[in-house]
Amino acid sequence: MSGGFCWLDLAARDAAAARRFYADAFGWSAHEQQAHGGVFTRLRSGEADVGSLYQLPVRQLRAGVPSHWTPYVAVADADAAARRVVAAGGAVVVQPFEIDGVARIALVNDGVGALLGLWQGATRP
């Protein structure tokens, strides 16, 4: 659904503790997946994906960045959507990039400074 929220990422100060919390609180299971030269954890409720989580990098931990959720909006073209964000008064924080076999994503600030992800689902041959 283009234009609607489609994914959530949790950037965690302690990814292992976050996995335990969401398993205990909501019964979510964690599944490791290789992507973009690293590993992230796909969170599932039963067989349905509900989002993902990853460990905040050391530089962000040292800078005091708190654990935080990032919502993603489905877009047909992440590059074009990033340009529209800028034209509408927002800013691109992370330029669009590929997550192998998953999506092309970008991070933007909207016109009032809130962080938002853009998610262009991967096309499968």
N, C-alpha and C positions, 0 to 999 in steps of 0.2 A: 504494500500500500504506500505509494509515493506520497510524501508529505506527512505521514504519521509516525509516531514513535515506534521503533522496531527492535531496539536492543539497549541493554544497559551494561556498562563496564564498572567494576569496582576496583579502584586503585587503592590497595591496602597497605598500611604501614606494617602489618604482620599478616601475610597471606595465609599462613597455616592456621592462625587463630581465627581469621575470617571464615575459612573453610569449615572449621569446627562449629563456629557460631551458627552459620546458616544451615548446616546439617542438623544441629540440635534444635534450632528455633523453627525451621520450616521443612525439614526433611530433604533438603536439596543434596544431591550427590555432586561430586567434583570429578571431572574428567580432563586429564592433561592433554593438550594438543600442541603440536609443533606449528609455529607460524612466525613469519617475519624474522627469521633467524633466532628465535627464542621459543619460550614455552608460555602458554597462558592456560588458565583453568576455565573450562566451560562448565557452567553451573546448570543442573537439570532438576526439574521437579517431575519425577516419574521419567517418562521418555521425552518430555518437552524441554527444550533449552529455555532458560529464563534470563541468561546473561553470562557474563564472564568476570573473572577476577585475575588480577596480577599484582605482584609485589612492586611497590614503589621503588624506583632506583635509589641507590645510596645518596646520590647528590640531592634528590628531593627530600629524602629523610633528614639529611643534615640541614636542609633549608627550612625544616619544620612544616613541610606540606602535610596536611592531615589526610587521613583516609577519606575518599570521596567517590560518589557515583557520578558517571557521565551518561546522560541519555543520548541516544542516537535517533536521528530522523532519517527515514528511507528517502533516497533520492535516485533519480534515473541516471544522473551523471554528477559525480562528486566534484569534478573540476568546474563544471558550469555552475553548480550550486554554490561553490566557494566564491566564484565571481559575483553571483547575485547577492550573497551575504555582504561582500564589500560594498557593492553598489547601493545596498540598503542601509549602510551606515555601520555595519559590523566589521570584524577583523578576522583574518585567518591566523590562528595560533600555530597549527601544524598543517603544512601543505598536504594535499591528498597523496596517499601512498597505498600500495597494495599489501594486503595480508593474504599470503598465498592460498588460493582456493577458497577464501572466505568472503572477502569484500575489499573494496577500495574505500578508504575512510579519510576523513579530515576532522580537525578540531577547530571550532570557530568560537568567537565571542559574538553574541548577538548585539543589537543596538544599545542594550542597557548593561552590558558587561557580563552576562551569564554565559558559562561554558556550555557548548552544545556540540555533539558529534554529527557528522554527515556519514551516511552508510549507503554505499552503492553495492548491492549484493553481487557476488561473483557469478558470472555466467559459466555454466558448465558445458563443455563440448559434448 
